[in-house]
Amino acid sequence: FGDDALASPDLVIPHPEIGRRRFVLAPLADVAPGRVLPGTGGMTVSELLVDCPDKTRTKRLELATNE
């Protein structure tokens, strides 16, 4: 949704807890580390990842390609 944010009774975008979810931030940091998400206090994805309270390990999987 780019810089847009949405808040309705049924849906909030971006998710209000996105800055606390390592499984979301880690792959997002691979593709958009400097992106500032709405509702995150102006922090970049990389900054959010460094400060993320979720210390769960994430693992990058390499996908096989059929050539």
PDB file as gemmi writes it, atoms N, CA and C in Angstrom:
CRYST1    1.000    1.000    1.000  90.00  90.00  90.00 P 1                      
ATOM      1  N   PHE A   1       0.812  -1.202   0.000  1.00  0.00           N  
ATOM      2  CA  PHE A   1       0.000   0.000   0.000  1.00  0.00           C  
ATOM      3  C   PHE A   1       0.851   1.260   0.000  1.00  0.00           C  
ATOM      4  N   GLY A   2       2.156   1.104  -0.196  1.00  0.00           N  
ATOM      5  CA  GLY A   2       3.026   2.273  -0.244  1.00  0.00           C  
ATOM      6  C   GLY A   2       3.001   3.044   1.056  1.00  0.00           C  
ATOM      7  N   ASP A   3       2.745   4.334   0.979  1.00  0.00           N  
ATOM      8  CA  ASP A   3       2.684   5.174   2.169  1.00  0.00           C  
ATOM      9  C   ASP A   3       1.289   5.244   2.756  1.00  0.00           C  
ATOM     10  N   ASP A   4       0.347   4.555   2.122  1.00  0.00           N  
ATOM     11  CA  ASP A   4      -1.029   4.586   2.613  1.00  0.00           C  
ATOM     12  C   ASP A   4      -1.179   3.730   3.860  1.00  0.00           C  
ATOM     13  N   ALA A   5      -2.092   4.127   4.684  1.00  0.00           N  
ATOM     14  CA  ALA A   5      -2.451   3.354   5.869  1.00  0.00           C  
ATOM     15  C   ALA A   5      -3.962   3.196   5.850  1.00  0.00           C  
ATOM     16  N   LEU A   6      -4.419   2.119   6.437  1.00  0.00           N  
ATOM     17  CA  LEU A   6      -5.849   1.832   6.479  1.00  0.00           C  
ATOM     18  C   LEU A   6      -6.202   1.390   7.887  1.00  0.00           C  
ATOM     19  N   ALA A   7      -7.268   1.940   8.421  1.00  0.00           N  
ATOM     20  CA  ALA A   7      -7.741   1.518   9.737  1.00  0.00           C  
ATOM     21  C   ALA A   7      -9.253   1.408   9.691  1.00  0.00           C  
ATOM     22  N   SER A   8      -9.725   0.185   9.779  1.00  0.00           N  
ATOM     23  CA  SER A   8     -11.163  -0.059   9.845  1.00  0.00           C  
ATOM     24  C   SER A   8     -11.397  -1.028  10.997  1.00  0.00           C  
ATOM     25  N   PRO A   9     -12.632  -1.254  11.371  1.00  0.00           N  
ATOM     26  CA  PRO A   9     -12.893  -2.204  12.454  1.00  0.00           C  
ATOM     27  C   PRO A   9     -12.374  -3.611  12.152  1.00  0.00           C  
ATOM     28  N   ASP A  10     -12.251  -3.960  10.872  1.00  0.00           N  
ATOM     29  CA  ASP A  10     -11.855  -5.307  10.489  1.00  0.00           C  
ATOM     30  C   ASP A  10     -10.401  -5.443  10.040  1.00  0.00           C  
ATOM     31  N   LEU A  11      -9.753  -4.330   9.709  1.00  0.00           N  
ATOM     32  CA  LEU A  11      -8.420  -4.419   9.123  1.00  0.00           C  
ATOM     33  C   LEU A  11      -7.606  -3.159   9.409  1.00  0.00           C  
ATOM     34  N   VAL A  12      -6.342  -3.354   9.791  1.00  0.00           N  
ATOM     35  CA  VAL A  12      -5.411  -2.239   9.982  1.00  0.00           C  
ATOM     36  C   VAL A  12      -4.152  -2.561   9.184  1.00  0.00           C  
ATOM     37  N   ILE A  13      -3.777  -1.645   8.274  1.00  0.00           N  
ATOM     38  CA  ILE A  13      -2.589  -1.804   7.443  1.00  0.00           C  
ATOM     39  C   ILE A  13      -1.754  -0.535   7.561  1.00  0.00           C  
ATOM     40  N   PRO A  14      -0.475  -0.603   7.891  1.00  0.00           N  
ATOM     41  CA  PRO A  14       0.238  -1.817   8.259  1.00  0.00           C  
ATOM     42  C   PRO A  14      -0.211  -2.311   9.635  1.00  0.00           C  
ATOM     43  N   HIS A  15       0.040  -3.558   9.901  1.00  0.00           N  
ATOM     44  CA  HIS A  15      -0.332  -4.148  11.173  1.00  0.00           C  
ATOM     45  C   HIS A  15       0.290  -3.328  12.305  1.00  0.00           C  
ATOM     46  N   PRO A  16      -0.452  -3.015  13.345  1.00  0.00           N  
ATOM     47  CA  PRO A  16       0.078  -2.162  14.411  1.00  0.00           C  
ATOM     48  C   PRO A  16       1.296  -2.745  15.138  1.00  0.00           C  
ATOM     49  N   GLU A  17       1.511  -4.026  15.054  1.00  0.00           N  
ATOM     50  CA  GLU A  17       2.638  -4.666  15.732  1.00  0.00           C  
ATOM     51  C   GLU A  17       3.758  -5.069  14.768  1.00  0.00           C  
ATOM     52  N   ILE A  18       3.768  -4.506  13.561  1.00  0.00           N  
ATOM     53  CA  ILE A  18       4.758  -4.907  12.562  1.00  0.00           C  
ATOM     54  C   ILE A  18       6.193  -4.713  13.067  1.00  0.00           C  
ATOM     55  N   GLY A  19       6.440  -3.687  13.837  1.00  0.00           N  
ATOM     56  CA  GLY A  19       7.772  -3.427  14.366  1.00  0.00           C  
ATOM     57  C   GLY A  19       8.203  -4.392  15.452  1.00  0.00           C  
ATOM     58  N   ARG A  20       7.305  -5.280  15.859  1.00  0.00           N  
ATOM     59  CA  ARG A  20       7.610  -6.264  16.895  1.00  0.00           C  
ATOM     60  C   ARG A  20       7.616  -7.683  16.333  1.00  0.00           C  
ATOM     61  N   ARG A  21       7.609  -7.818  15.015  1.00  0.00           N  
ATOM     62  CA  ARG A  21       7.513  -9.129  14.377  1.00  0.00           C  
ATOM     63  C   ARG A  21       8.740  -9.386  13.504  1.00  0.00           C  
ATOM     64  N   ARG A  22       9.717 -10.101  14.050  1.00  0.00           N  
ATOM     65  CA  ARG A  22      10.959 -10.379  13.322  1.00  0.00           C  
ATOM     66  C   ARG A  22      10.697 -11.146  12.028  1.00  0.00           C  
ATOM     67  N   PHE A  23       9.723 -12.077  12.035  1.00  0.00           N  
ATOM     68  CA  PHE A  23       9.460 -12.870  10.833  1.00  0.00           C  
ATOM     69  C   PHE A  23       8.939 -12.014   9.682  1.00  0.00           C  
ATOM     70  N   VAL A  24       8.450 -10.825   9.981  1.00  0.00           N  
ATOM     71  CA  VAL A  24       8.030  -9.883   8.939  1.00  0.00           C  
ATOM     72  C   VAL A  24       9.182  -8.949   8.574  1.00  0.00           C  
ATOM     73  N   LEU A  25       9.856  -8.435   9.582  1.00  0.00           N  
ATOM     74  CA  LEU A  25      10.908  -7.443   9.354  1.00  0.00           C  
ATOM     75  C   LEU A  25      12.141  -8.005   8.651  1.00  0.00           C  
ATOM     76  N   ALA A  26      12.552  -9.230   8.988  1.00  0.00           N  
ATOM     77  CA  ALA A  26      13.780  -9.785   8.406  1.00  0.00           C  
ATOM     78  C   ALA A  26      13.706  -9.877   6.878  1.00  0.00           C  
ATOM     79  N   PRO A  27      12.675 -10.506   6.312  1.00  0.00           N  
ATOM     80  CA  PRO A  27      12.638 -10.544   4.842  1.00  0.00           C  
ATOM     81  C   PRO A  27      12.368  -9.173   4.215  1.00  0.00           C  
ATOM     82  N   LEU A  28      11.614  -8.332   4.908  1.00  0.00           N  
ATOM     83  CA  LEU A  28      11.353  -6.992   4.387  1.00  0.00           C  
ATOM     84  C   LEU A  28      12.656  -6.182   4.338  1.00  0.00           C  
ATOM     85  N   ALA A  29      13.529  -6.398   5.308  1.00  0.00           N  
ATOM     86  CA  ALA A  29      14.818  -5.696   5.320  1.00  0.00           C  
ATOM     87  C   ALA A  29      15.706  -6.131   4.155  1.00  0.00           C  
ATOM     88  N   ASP A  30      15.488  -7.340   3.643  1.00  0.00           N  
ATOM     89  CA  ASP A  30      16.256  -7.790   2.476  1.00  0.00           C  
ATOM     90  C   ASP A  30      15.879  -7.013   1.218  1.00  0.00           C  
ATOM     91  N   VAL A  31      14.623  -6.618   1.097  1.00  0.00           N  
ATOM     92  CA  VAL A  31      14.168  -5.963  -0.131  1.00  0.00           C  
ATOM     93  C   VAL A  31      13.959  -4.459   0.013  1.00  0.00           C  
ATOM     94  N   ALA A  32      13.737  -3.980   1.237  1.00  0.00           N  
ATOM     95  CA  ALA A  32      13.465  -2.549   1.425  1.00  0.00           C  
ATOM     96  C   ALA A  32      13.997  -2.066   2.773  1.00  0.00           C  
ATOM     97  N   PRO A  33      15.303  -2.155   3.008  1.00  0.00           N  
ATOM     98  CA  PRO A  33      15.850  -1.820   4.325  1.00  0.00           C  
ATOM     99  C   PRO A  33      15.655  -0.365   4.746  1.00  0.00           C  
ATOM    100  N   GLY A  34      15.590   0.542   3.785  1.00  0.00           N  
ATOM    101  CA  GLY A  34      15.453   1.958   4.102  1.00  0.00           C  
ATOM    102  C   GLY A  34      14.025   2.457   4.116  1.00  0.00           C  
ATOM    103  N   ARG A  35      13.110   1.573   3.880  1.00  0.00           N  
ATOM    104  CA  ARG A  35      11.687   1.954   3.822  1.00  0.00           C  
ATOM    105  C   ARG A  35      11.181   2.348   5.200  1.00  0.00           C  
ATOM    106  N   VAL A  36      10.448   3.434   5.270  1.00  0.00           N  
ATOM    107  CA  VAL A  36       9.800   3.872   6.498  1.00  0.00           C  
ATOM    108  C   VAL A  36       8.324   3.508   6.370  1.00  0.00           C  
ATOM    109  N   LEU A  37       7.846   2.721   7.318  1.00  0.00           N  
ATOM    110  CA  LEU A  37       6.452   2.279   7.278  1.00  0.00           C  
ATOM    111  C   LEU A  37       5.575   3.217   8.093  1.00  0.00           C  
ATOM    112  N   PRO A  38       4.363   3.484   7.626  1.00  0.00           N  
ATOM    113  CA  PRO A  38       3.452   4.334   8.395  1.00  0.00           C  
ATOM    114  C   PRO A  38       3.233   3.753   9.789  1.00  0.00           C  
ATOM    115  N   GLY A  39       3.180   4.630  10.773  1.00  0.00           N  
ATOM    116  CA  GLY A  39       2.875   4.207  12.132  1.00  0.00           C  
ATOM    117  C   GLY A  39       4.051   3.642  12.910  1.00  0.00           C  
ATOM    118  N   THR A  40       5.276   3.802  12.386  1.00  0.00           N  
ATOM    119  CA  THR A  40       6.449   3.247  13.068  1.00  0.00           C  
ATOM    120  C   THR A  40       7.361   4.335  13.618  1.00  0.00           C  
ATOM    121  N   GLY A  41       6.857   5.526  13.753  1.00  0.00           N  
ATOM    122  CA  GLY A  41       7.653   6.600  14.335  1.00  0.00           C  
ATOM    123  C   GLY A  41       8.794   7.082  13.465  1.00  0.00           C  
ATOM    124  N   GLY A  42       8.712   6.842  12.164  1.00  0.00           N  
ATOM    125  CA  GLY A  42       9.741   7.312  11.249  1.00  0.00           C  
ATOM    126  C   GLY A  42      10.962   6.426  11.172  1.00  0.00           C  
ATOM    127  N   MET A  43      10.935   5.268  11.809  1.00  0.00           N  
ATOM    128  CA  MET A  43      12.080   4.350  11.765  1.00  0.00           C  
ATOM    129  C   MET A  43      12.064   3.553  10.475  1.00  0.00           C  
ATOM    130  N   THR A  44      13.266   3.274   9.951  1.00  0.00           N  
ATOM    131  CA  THR A  44      13.359   2.438   8.759  1.00  0.00           C  
ATOM    132  C   THR A  44      13.159   0.974   9.145  1.00  0.00           C  
ATOM    133  N   VAL A  45      12.928   0.144   8.155  1.00  0.00           N  
ATOM    134  CA  VAL A  45      12.780  -1.291   8.390  1.00  0.00           C  
ATOM    135  C   VAL A  45      14.031  -1.844   9.068  1.00  0.00           C  
ATOM    136  N   SER A  46      15.213  -1.430   8.621  1.00  0.00           N  
ATOM    137  CA  SER A  46      16.460  -1.889   9.240  1.00  0.00           C  
ATOM    138  C   SER A  46      16.551  -1.472  10.702  1.00  0.00           C  
ATOM    139  N   GLU A  47      16.166  -0.255  11.002  1.00  0.00           N  
ATOM    140  CA  GLU A  47      16.185   0.217  12.392  1.00  0.00           C  
ATOM    141  C   GLU A  47      15.193  -0.557  13.248  1.00  0.00           C  
ATOM    142  N   LEU A  48      14.017  -0.803  12.698  1.00  0.00           N  
ATOM    143  CA  LEU A  48      13.023  -1.586  13.427  1.00  0.00           C  
ATOM    144  C   LEU A  48      13.543  -2.986  13.715  1.00  0.00           C  
ATOM    145  N   LEU A  49      14.234  -3.578  12.753  1.00  0.00           N  
ATOM    146  CA  LEU A  49      14.772  -4.921  12.931  1.00  0.00           C  
ATOM    147  C   LEU A  49      15.828  -4.947  14.039  1.00  0.00           C  
ATOM    148  N   VAL A  50      16.699  -3.952  14.072  1.00  0.00           N  
ATOM    149  CA  VAL A  50      17.726  -3.884  15.118  1.00  0.00           C  
ATOM    150  C   VAL A  50      17.076  -3.754  16.494  1.00  0.00           C  
ATOM    151  N   ASP A  51      16.034  -2.950  16.594  1.00  0.00           N  
ATOM    152  CA  ASP A  51      15.368  -2.704  17.876  1.00  0.00           C  
ATOM    153  C   ASP A  51      14.256  -3.702  18.189  1.00  0.00           C  
ATOM    154  N   CYS A  52      14.028  -4.662  17.317  1.00  0.00           N  
ATOM    155  CA  CYS A  52      12.902  -5.585  17.466  1.00  0.00           C  
ATOM    156  C   CYS A  52      13.030  -6.402  18.765  1.00  0.00           C  
ATOM    157  N   PRO A  53      11.994  -6.376  19.586  1.00  0.00           N  
ATOM    158  CA  PRO A  53      12.048  -7.143  20.833  1.00  0.00           C  
ATOM    159  C   PRO A  53      11.910  -8.653  20.619  1.00  0.00           C  
ATOM    160  N   ASP A  54      11.424  -9.052  19.461  1.00  0.00           N  
ATOM    161  CA  ASP A  54      11.283 -10.474  19.135  1.00  0.00           C  
ATOM    162  C   ASP A  54      12.655 -11.004  18.739  1.00  0.00           C  
ATOM    163  N   LYS A  55      13.235 -11.845  19.565  1.00  0.00           N  
ATOM    164  CA  LYS A  55      14.576 -12.375  19.306  1.00  0.00           C  
ATOM    165  C   LYS A  55      14.535 -13.774  18.690  1.00  0.00           C  
ATOM    166  N   THR A  56      13.366 -14.182  18.206  1.00  0.00           N  
ATOM    167  CA  THR A  56      13.237 -15.463  17.535  1.00  0.00           C  
ATOM    168  C   THR A  56      14.160 -15.489  16.329  1.00  0.00           C  
ATOM    169  N   ARG A  57      14.854 -16.592  16.119  1.00  0.00           N  
ATOM    170  CA  ARG A  57      15.750 -16.704  14.972  1.00  0.00           C  
ATOM    171  C   ARG A  57      14.943 -16.886  13.697  1.00  0.00           C  
ATOM    172  N   THR A  58      15.395 -16.244  12.668  1.00  0.00           N  
ATOM    173  CA  THR A  58      14.802 -16.446  11.344  1.00  0.00           C  
ATOM    174  C   THR A  58      15.863 -17.086  10.466  1.00  0.00           C  
ATOM    175  N   LYS A  59      15.426 -17.822   9.487  1.00  0.00           N  
ATOM    176  CA  LYS A  59      16.356 -18.514   8.603  1.00  0.00           C  
ATOM    177  C   LYS A  59      15.943 -18.268   7.163  1.00  0.00           C  
ATOM    178  N   ARG A  60      16.898 -17.838   6.361  1.00  0.00           N  
ATOM    179  CA  ARG A  60      16.637 -17.607   4.948  1.00  0.00           C  
ATOM    180  C   ARG A  60      16.750 -18.940   4.216  1.00  0.00           C  
ATOM    181  N   LEU A  61      15.744 -19.268   3.466  1.00  0.00           N  
ATOM    182  CA  LEU A  61      15.747 -20.490   2.679  1.00  0.00           C  
ATOM    183  C   LEU A  61      15.999 -20.143   1.219  1.00  0.00           C  
ATOM    184  N   GLU A  62      16.855 -20.897   0.601  1.00  0.00           N  
ATOM    185  CA  GLU A  62      17.104 -20.715  -0.825  1.00  0.00           C  
ATOM    186  C   GLU A  62      16.182 -21.651  -1.565  1.00  0.00           C  
ATOM    187  N   LEU A  63      15.448 -21.129  -2.509  1.00  0.00           N  
ATOM    188  CA  LEU A  63      14.521 -21.933  -3.288  1.00  0.00           C  
ATOM    189  C   LEU A  63      15.210 -22.487  -4.517  1.00  0.00           C  
ATOM    190  N   ALA A  64      14.968 -23.745  -4.766  1.00  0.00           N  
ATOM    191  CA  ALA A  64      15.533 -24.367  -5.961  1.00  0.00           C  
ATOM    192  C   ALA A  64      14.786 -23.864  -7.192  1.00  0.00           C  
ATOM    193  N   THR A  65      15.509 -23.682  -8.256  1.00  0.00           N  
ATOM    194  CA  THR A  65      14.872 -23.274  -9.511  1.00  0.00           C  
ATOM    195  C   THR A  65      14.965 -24.416 -10.508  1.00  0.00           C  
ATOM    196  N   ASN A  66      13.971 -24.535 -11.315  1.00  0.00           N  
ATOM    197  CA  ASN A  66      13.967 -25.535 -12.379  1.00  0.00           C  
ATOM    198  C   ASN A  66      14.472 -24.890 -13.644  1.00  0.00           C  
ATOM    199  N   GLU A  67      15.646 -25.285 -14.058  1.00  0.00           N  
ATOM    200  CA  GLU A  67      16.208 -24.683 -15.275  1.00  0.00           C  
ATOM    201  C   GLU A  67      16.141 -25.650 -16.416  1.00  0.00           C  
TER     202      GLU A  67                                                      
END                                                                             
